[in-house]
Amino acid sequence: MAEEGRRVLVVCERPAMSERIVAILPAPQFDLHFAPDAAEAARLARDQFFELMLVQYPAQGLHMREFLDEIRCRRSPCRYSIVVFFSDPEVLAKAEKFRATSDCQILDASIDDETLRTAILEFLLYNTRHPLCAQVRLESFDPGLPDVLMTETVNVSMSGMLVRYEKPVVIGSRFVFSFEHPGLADPVRGVATVVRFSRLAVESVRGFAARFVSFVGEDGERFRSFIAEQPPLQPRT
């Protein structure tokens, strides 16, 4: 089961900016794909899933509203992907109108590389979560977890899950998982890694968050299609 980097589509016609992104999002942690304009990006997104889209604003080839309508339509595998518009500060103000209506983020490309990397990682960390209780069977690769553990999810996203578990775990521990839910005809299987402990004061649960590293066969696409139909986690008021 080969490890998969986090799939990112970069829509940019500026070679210097593309080189910056390659440097701050290195392989194998990230699987970068490039499109010179919005029209090519929309074509790629019709049948491929990208967890994150970094889009130079304004991109050429397609009006931004048309581009967003294309990737946010029901048939698109990227309809719930993270979209981040980046450009110089004086241009980004015009992109603000898309932030609320199309669930996009705005990023100032003039910031230094470390700040840019941190911002992008934060967008990925807070990918849309869905409150979902599903049975999960974990088989550990590492001594950080028991050999076999049966537990349940608290919430999930396209990139990971928050798992209920009372005992200590080791950050970085990996396990094979089998995710079962009545809405799935067959279990979703893959490999995940522990990335943080739960925040008890915020999440009201003891456990850990795990990021999906890879899926078995077509299970990744089945999982993403299933999660896309679930209601998002609502922020506390």
PyMOL commands that set and color helices and strands:
alter all, ss='L'
color gray80, all
select helices_A, chain A and resi 15-24+38-45+64-71+89-95+97-101+113-125+200-203+219-228
alter helices_A, ss='H'
color red, helices_A
select strands_A, chain A and resi 6-11+30-35+52-56+82-87+104-108+129-131+135-140+148-157+160-164+174-180+188-197+207-215
alter strands_A, ss='S'
color yellow, strands_A
deselect
rebuild
show_as cartoon
